[in-house]
Amino acid sequence: MTQFNYIAISSSGEKVSGNIEAVNRSVVLDQIRAQGHLPVNVQEYQQGKGGRRIAQDSGRSLFSPKVSKADVTLFTRELAMLLKAGLTLDHALSLLTTITGSTRLVPVVSAIRKSLNEGKSLTHALEQHGEIFPTSYVNMVRVAEASGTLETVLERVATAREREQKLKSKILSAMVYPGFLLFIAVGTVGLMLGFVIPRFKEIIVNSSSDVPDSAQFVFSASDWLIANAMNVEFAGLVLTLLTILAFRQPPVRAAFSQAMIRMPLLGQLYRLNFTIKFCRSLGTLLENGVALPEALRLSQDVVGDCSAADVIGQANECLRKGEDFTQPLAASKLFYPAAVNLLRVGLETGSIAPSSLYMADMFEEKLDTAVQRTFTILEPVIILLVSGFVAGIIISIIGAVISVNEIVI
């Protein structure tokens, strides 16, 4: 049994907290609901030093200076739950300053509440923190305040953000093992050239035998690496900084986008990723009452690819001229034909929002399969390439050693 600490809202709107021992978090939620309370925050506790119990922070670092996207998503979800429970916006924000799982978000929530008490709208309060709440988020809240559906819209926004973060987490998780293999490969080759090869070189060069060309090449590479180790490290650091600065330039980002799209295997994942972001963003914005032109404009900021963003901008221009906005999407060949066709059907039937969300779900499942297949292929390819490279070094050295032994015999 595991102990959980919970915070909930009673039927009268009061804050309730306590501890429950249960098998898992789902059982705790069921018990809280059975008591007639609305669960707001449930955390698993583990034993700390001196018998004290410390809460787990869901993997978020308290030392990070910035409010993360996960923090904003959790805030949105909790605020929606509190408003659905019947609390006023001021009361809900006041409660969130005490129960939010991120200490970095507490000053932001307090500032938002202060703005509301000064007579400003929630939209205006969020706009003061544009680095935390994106424009698309603020616009959906603006529409929600005007229509009186704030809790519903916040719940939809939280769901959309959770799905986006889950998708990103899947891709990053799939990239961890190949990245680890590459790191080990570079480290292994560096270790061999820097420490192992020099020992064999001393033995072979001091003999009277001729050093094979392949071994001589390995020795030369080892000598160069040892002589320029500091320069290599400095060049790597400079190259990293230059790459970061270069990616801030639109032409470089456009060239990178085109290169990624043309790459085998990875190009398919790249296209699927920004297609899902576009469909999810467009569908969520439309579903929450944002007009189509504004939804297309805001989708440019979240799609994550400059080439795709330019195409969406062209589509928005066509829409403003009264033309079919799906034509630029189809002509660019960046977006999958199925996505463009379903958007066209949604435009004709007046159901673009559900069509976009359906496509996002469909392509997300396709991306899951593509990620598994792609990295299942890449992993053995990386292993074979690394093994071949290391084997070539070893064979070169063994050949030189054998030649030395033959002379001795």
MARBA-788163 format. One line per 3 residues: their letters; for each residue z, y, x of C-alpha. Coordinates in nm, 2 decimals, always signed. Layout:
N
a> Z,Y,X | ...
END
This chain:
409
mtq> +0.00,+0.00,+0.00 | -0.08,+0.35,+0.12 | +0.11,+0.67,+0.03
fny> -0.09,+0.96,-0.11 | +0.03,+1.32,-0.17 | -0.13,+1.48,-0.47
iai> -0.16,+1.82,-0.63 | -0.26,+1.84,-1.00 | -0.27,+2.07,-1.30
sss> -0.07,+1.98,-1.61 | -0.20,+2.02,-1.96 | +0.00,+2.35,-1.98
gek> -0.18,+2.48,-1.67 | +0.12,+2.44,-1.44 | +0.09,+2.31,-1.08
vsg> +0.23,+1.96,-1.03 | +0.27,+1.78,-0.70 | +0.42,+1.45,-0.57
nie> +0.37,+1.13,-0.39 | +0.22,+0.80,-0.51 | +0.18,+0.47,-0.34
avn> -0.14,+0.28,-0.43 | -0.41,+0.06,-0.29 | -0.67,+0.33,-0.27
rsv> -0.75,+0.69,-0.38 | -0.92,+0.58,-0.70 | -0.60,+0.42,-0.83
vld> -0.41,+0.74,-0.75 | -0.66,+0.94,-0.95 | -0.64,+0.70,-1.25
qir> -0.26,+0.72,-1.25 | -0.26,+1.11,-1.24 | -0.51,+1.12,-1.53
aqg> -0.30,+0.87,-1.72 | -0.01,+1.11,-1.70 | -0.22,+1.38,-1.86
hlp> -0.28,+1.58,-1.55 | -0.60,+1.70,-1.38 | -0.61,+1.59,-1.02
vnv> -0.71,+1.88,-0.78 | -0.63,+1.75,-0.43 | -0.53,+1.39,-0.32
qey> -0.47,+1.33,+0.05 | -0.38,+1.01,+0.23 | -0.08,+1.04,+0.46
qqg> +0.00,+0.86,+0.78 | +0.31,+0.82,+0.99 | +0.36,+1.09,+1.25
kgg> +0.61,+1.14,+1.54 | +0.97,+1.14,+1.45 | +0.91,+0.97,+1.12
rri> +0.73,+1.27,+0.98 | +0.41,+1.22,+0.78 | +0.10,+1.43,+0.86
aqd> -0.19,+1.48,+0.63 | -0.54,+1.38,+0.72 | -0.79,+1.67,+0.71
sgr> -1.10,+1.49,+0.61 | -1.25,+1.52,+0.95 | -1.25,+1.90,+0.96
slf> -1.12,+2.07,+1.27 | -0.86,+2.34,+1.22 | -0.95,+2.49,+1.55
spk> -1.31,+2.57,+1.44 | -1.35,+2.95,+1.41 | -1.60,+2.94,+1.13
vsk> -1.58,+2.82,+0.77 | -1.80,+2.51,+0.75 | -2.04,+2.42,+0.47
adv> -1.80,+2.13,+0.38 | -1.52,+2.38,+0.33 | -1.74,+2.59,+0.09
tlf> -1.84,+2.28,-0.10 | -1.48,+2.17,-0.14 | -1.38,+2.52,-0.26
tre> -1.66,+2.52,-0.51 | -1.56,+2.18,-0.65 | -1.20,+2.26,-0.68
lam> -1.27,+2.60,-0.84 | -1.49,+2.43,-1.10 | -1.22,+2.18,-1.18
llk> -0.95,+2.44,-1.22 | -1.17,+2.65,-1.45 | -1.26,+2.35,-1.65
agl> -0.89,+2.28,-1.69 | -0.86,+2.61,-1.87 | -0.72,+2.83,-1.59
tld> -0.83,+3.19,-1.56 | -1.04,+3.28,-1.26 | -0.76,+3.48,-1.10
hal> -0.50,+3.20,-1.16 | -0.75,+2.94,-1.02 | -0.81,+3.15,-0.70
sll> -0.44,+3.21,-0.66 | -0.38,+2.84,-0.68 | -0.66,+2.76,-0.44
tti> -0.49,+2.97,-0.17 | -0.21,+2.71,-0.16 | -0.39,+2.39,-0.22
tgs> -0.72,+2.44,-0.04 | -0.78,+2.18,+0.24 | -0.91,+2.44,+0.49
trl> -0.68,+2.70,+0.64 | -0.99,+2.89,+0.75 | -1.09,+2.95,+0.39
vpv> -0.75,+3.09,+0.27 | -0.82,+3.45,+0.39 | -1.16,+3.44,+0.23
vsa> -1.02,+3.32,-0.11 | -0.75,+3.58,-0.09 | -1.01,+3.85,-0.02
irk> -1.22,+3.73,-0.32 | -0.92,+3.75,-0.55 | -0.83,+4.09,-0.42
sln> -1.18,+4.21,-0.51 | -1.15,+4.07,-0.86 | -0.82,+4.25,-0.91
egk> -0.99,+4.57,-0.81 | -1.23,+4.52,-1.11 | -1.52,+4.38,-0.92
slt> -1.72,+4.08,-1.03 | -1.71,+3.74,-0.86 | -2.07,+3.79,-0.76
hal> -1.99,+4.12,-0.58 | -1.69,+3.95,-0.41 | -1.90,+3.66,-0.28
eqh> -2.16,+3.91,-0.15 | -1.90,+4.05,+0.08 | -1.89,+3.72,+0.26
gei> -2.27,+3.66,+0.29 | -2.22,+3.46,+0.61 | -2.03,+3.20,+0.42
fpt> -2.19,+3.20,+0.07 | -2.57,+3.20,+0.09 | -2.79,+3.41,-0.13
syv> -2.89,+3.12,-0.35 | -2.52,+3.04,-0.41 | -2.45,+3.41,-0.51
nmv> -2.75,+3.43,-0.74 | -2.65,+3.12,-0.93 | -2.30,+3.26,-0.97
rva> -2.45,+3.59,-1.09 | -2.65,+3.41,-1.36 | -2.34,+3.20,-1.45
eas> -2.12,+3.51,-1.50 | -2.39,+3.66,-1.72 | -2.42,+3.35,-1.94
gtl> -2.05,+3.26,-1.94 | -2.10,+2.91,-1.79 | -1.93,+2.97,-1.45
etv> -1.74,+2.63,-1.44 | -2.06,+2.43,-1.53 | -2.27,+2.61,-1.27
ler> -2.01,+2.57,-1.00 | -1.99,+2.20,-1.07 | -2.37,+2.17,-1.04
vat> -2.37,+2.37,-0.72 | -2.09,+2.15,-0.57 | -2.28,+1.83,-0.66
are> -2.60,+1.96,-0.51 | -2.42,+2.07,-0.19 | -2.25,+1.73,-0.16
req> -2.58,+1.55,-0.19 | -2.73,+1.77,+0.08 | -2.44,+1.72,+0.31
klk> -2.45,+1.34,+0.25 | -2.82,+1.33,+0.33 | -2.76,+1.53,+0.66
ski> -2.48,+1.29,+0.75 | -2.70,+0.99,+0.70 | -2.97,+1.13,+0.93
lsa> -2.72,+1.23,+1.20 | -2.54,+0.89,+1.18 | -2.87,+0.71,+1.22
mvy> -2.95,+0.92,+1.53 | -2.62,+0.85,+1.71 | -2.70,+0.51,+1.85
pgf> -3.05,+0.60,+1.98 | -2.90,+0.91,+2.13 | -2.63,+0.71,+2.29
llf> -2.88,+0.47,+2.44 | -3.08,+0.76,+2.59 | -2.76,+0.91,+2.74
iav> -2.66,+0.57,+2.89 | -3.02,+0.53,+3.03 | -3.01,+0.87,+3.20
gtv> -2.66,+0.80,+3.34 | -2.76,+0.45,+3.46 | -3.07,+0.57,+3.64
glm> -2.88,+0.87,+3.79 | -2.60,+0.64,+3.91 | -2.85,+0.40,+4.07
lgf> -3.05,+0.67,+4.25 | -2.74,+0.86,+4.36 | -2.50,+0.59,+4.47
vip> -2.66,+0.24,+4.47 | -3.00,+0.30,+4.63 | -2.87,+0.49,+4.93
rfk> -2.67,+0.18,+5.04 | -2.98,-0.04,+5.03 | -3.19,+0.23,+5.20
eii> -2.96,+0.23,+5.51 | -3.00,-0.14,+5.55 | -3.37,-0.16,+5.50
vns> -3.47,+0.15,+5.70 | -3.27,+0.05,+6.00 | -3.46,-0.28,+6.01
ssd> -3.79,-0.30,+6.20 | -3.98,-0.40,+5.89 | -4.23,-0.19,+5.70
vpd> -4.09,-0.05,+5.38 | -4.31,-0.13,+5.08 | -4.46,+0.17,+4.90
saq> -4.27,+0.10,+4.58 | -3.94,+0.09,+4.76 | -4.04,+0.40,+4.96
fvf> -4.11,+0.59,+4.63 | -3.76,+0.49,+4.50 | -3.60,+0.60,+4.83
sas> -3.78,+0.93,+4.81 | -3.67,+0.99,+4.45 | -3.31,+0.91,+4.55
dwl> -3.32,+1.15,+4.85 | -3.46,+1.42,+4.63 | -3.19,+1.37,+4.36
ian> -2.91,+1.38,+4.61 | -3.05,+1.69,+4.79 | -3.11,+1.88,+4.46
amn> -2.82,+1.75,+4.24 | -2.68,+2.10,+4.19 | -3.02,+2.25,+4.13
vef> -3.09,+1.98,+3.87 | -2.77,+2.05,+3.69 | -2.83,+2.43,+3.70
agl> -3.19,+2.38,+3.58 | -3.08,+2.16,+3.29 | -2.83,+2.43,+3.18
vlt> -3.09,+2.71,+3.21 | -3.35,+2.50,+3.02 | -3.10,+2.44,+2.74
llt> -3.02,+2.81,+2.71 | -3.39,+2.90,+2.72 | -3.47,+2.64,+2.45
ila> -3.20,+2.79,+2.23 | -3.34,+3.14,+2.28 | -3.70,+3.03,+2.23
frq> -3.62,+2.86,+1.90 | -3.51,+3.21,+1.77 | -3.88,+3.32,+1.80
ppv> -4.10,+3.24,+1.50 | -4.40,+3.13,+1.70 | -4.19,+2.87,+1.89
raa> -4.04,+2.74,+1.56 | -4.39,+2.72,+1.41 | -4.52,+2.53,+1.71
fsq> -4.22,+2.29,+1.70 | -4.27,+2.24,+1.32 | -4.63,+2.14,+1.37
ami> -4.55,+1.91,+1.66 | -4.27,+1.74,+1.46 | -4.50,+1.68,+1.16
rmp> -4.77,+1.52,+1.38 | -4.53,+1.29,+1.56 | -4.55,+0.92,+1.46
llg> -4.25,+0.78,+1.27 | -4.04,+1.09,+1.31 | -4.30,+1.31,+1.14
qly> -4.25,+1.12,+0.81 | -3.88,+1.17,+0.83 | -3.92,+1.54,+0.90
rln> -4.16,+1.59,+0.60 | -3.93,+1.40,+0.37 | -3.63,+1.60,+0.48
fti> -3.77,+1.94,+0.40 | -3.94,+1.81,+0.08 | -3.60,+1.69,-0.04
kfc> -3.44,+2.03,+0.04 | -3.71,+2.22,-0.14 | -3.70,+2.00,-0.45
rsl> -3.32,+1.99,-0.46 | -3.29,+2.37,-0.41 | -3.56,+2.46,-0.66
gtl> -3.43,+2.22,-0.93 | -3.07,+2.34,-0.89 | -3.16,+2.71,-0.90
len> -3.38,+2.66,-1.21 | -3.12,+2.44,-1.38 | -2.86,+2.71,-1.34
gva> -3.08,+2.99,-1.49 | -3.25,+3.15,-1.19 | -3.61,+3.26,-1.27
lpe> -3.89,+3.06,-1.11 | -4.01,+3.34,-0.88 | -3.66,+3.41,-0.75
alr> -3.59,+3.03,-0.72 | -3.91,+2.99,-0.50 | -3.80,+3.29,-0.28
lsq> -3.45,+3.15,-0.23 | -3.59,+2.80,-0.16 | -3.77,+2.95,+0.15
dvv> -3.43,+3.01,+0.31 | -3.29,+2.66,+0.27 | -3.60,+2.44,+0.33
gdc> -3.53,+2.44,+0.70 | -3.89,+2.46,+0.83 | -4.08,+2.78,+0.89
saa> -4.42,+2.63,+0.81 | -4.30,+2.50,+0.48 | -4.12,+2.83,+0.41
dvi> -4.45,+3.02,+0.46 | -4.63,+2.79,+0.22 | -4.36,+2.83,-0.04
gqa> -4.40,+3.21,+0.00 | -4.77,+3.17,-0.06 | -4.69,+2.97,-0.37
nec> -4.46,+3.25,-0.49 | -4.74,+3.50,-0.45 | -4.98,+3.29,-0.65
lrk> -4.71,+3.27,-0.93 | -4.67,+3.64,-0.94 | -5.05,+3.68,-0.98
ged> -5.05,+3.44,-1.27 | -5.21,+3.16,-1.07 | -5.11,+2.79,-1.03
ftq> -4.83,+2.81,-0.77 | -4.88,+2.44,-0.68 | -5.22,+2.50,-0.52
pla> -5.08,+2.63,-0.18 | -4.84,+2.34,-0.17 | -5.13,+2.09,-0.22
ask> -5.36,+2.28,+0.02 | -5.10,+2.28,+0.31 | -5.07,+1.90,+0.30
lfy> -4.71,+1.95,+0.42 | -4.55,+1.83,+0.10 | -4.61,+1.49,-0.04
paa> -4.89,+1.47,-0.31 | -4.65,+1.30,-0.55 | -4.41,+1.60,-0.53
vnl> -4.69,+1.85,-0.59 | -4.83,+1.65,-0.88 | -4.49,+1.62,-1.05
lrv> -4.43,+1.99,-1.00 | -4.77,+2.06,-1.17 | -4.67,+1.83,-1.46
gle> -4.34,+2.00,-1.49 | -4.51,+2.34,-1.50 | -4.74,+2.23,-1.78
tgs> -4.45,+2.07,-1.98 | -4.19,+2.34,-1.91 | -3.96,+2.09,-1.73
iap> -3.98,+2.20,-1.36 | -3.61,+2.18,-1.31 | -3.56,+1.81,-1.41
ssl> -3.89,+1.72,-1.24 | -3.77,+1.88,-0.92 | -3.43,+1.71,-0.93
yma> -3.59,+1.37,-1.01 | -3.82,+1.41,-0.71 | -3.53,+1.50,-0.48
dmf> -3.35,+1.18,-0.59 | -3.67,+0.97,-0.55 | -3.75,+1.11,-0.20
eek> -3.39,+1.07,-0.09 | -3.40,+0.70,-0.16 | -3.73,+0.69,+0.02
ldt> -3.58,+0.88,+0.32 | -3.29,+0.63,+0.34 | -3.54,+0.34,+0.37
avq> -3.76,+0.53,+0.62 | -3.46,+0.62,+0.84 | -3.35,+0.26,+0.86
rtf> -3.70,+0.14,+0.94 | -3.77,+0.41,+1.19 | -3.46,+0.37,+1.39
til> -3.47,+0.00,+1.37 | -3.80,+0.03,+1.55 | -3.69,+0.30,+1.79
epv> -3.38,+0.12,+1.92 | -3.55,-0.18,+2.07 | -3.83,+0.04,+2.20
iil> -3.58,+0.26,+2.39 | -3.40,-0.05,+2.52 | -3.73,-0.20,+2.64
lvs> -3.84,+0.12,+2.82 | -3.50,+0.17,+2.99 | -3.49,-0.20,+3.09
gfv> -3.84,-0.18,+3.23 | -3.76,+0.14,+3.43 | -3.44,-0.01,+3.57
agi> -3.61,-0.34,+3.64 | -3.89,-0.16,+3.83 | -3.63,+0.00,+4.06
iis> -3.45,-0.33,+4.11 | -3.77,-0.52,+4.18 | -3.88,-0.26,+4.44
iig> -3.55,-0.29,+4.63 | -3.54,-0.67,+4.61 | -3.90,-0.68,+4.75
avi> -3.79,-0.46,+5.05 | -3.48,-0.68,+5.10 | -3.69,-1.00,+5.10
svn> -3.93,-0.85,+5.36 | -3.64,-0.77,+5.58 | -3.51,-1.13,+5.55
eiv> -3.85,-1.27,+5.63 | -3.86,-1.07,+5.96 | -3.51,-1.20,+6.05
i> -3.62,-1.56,+5.99
END
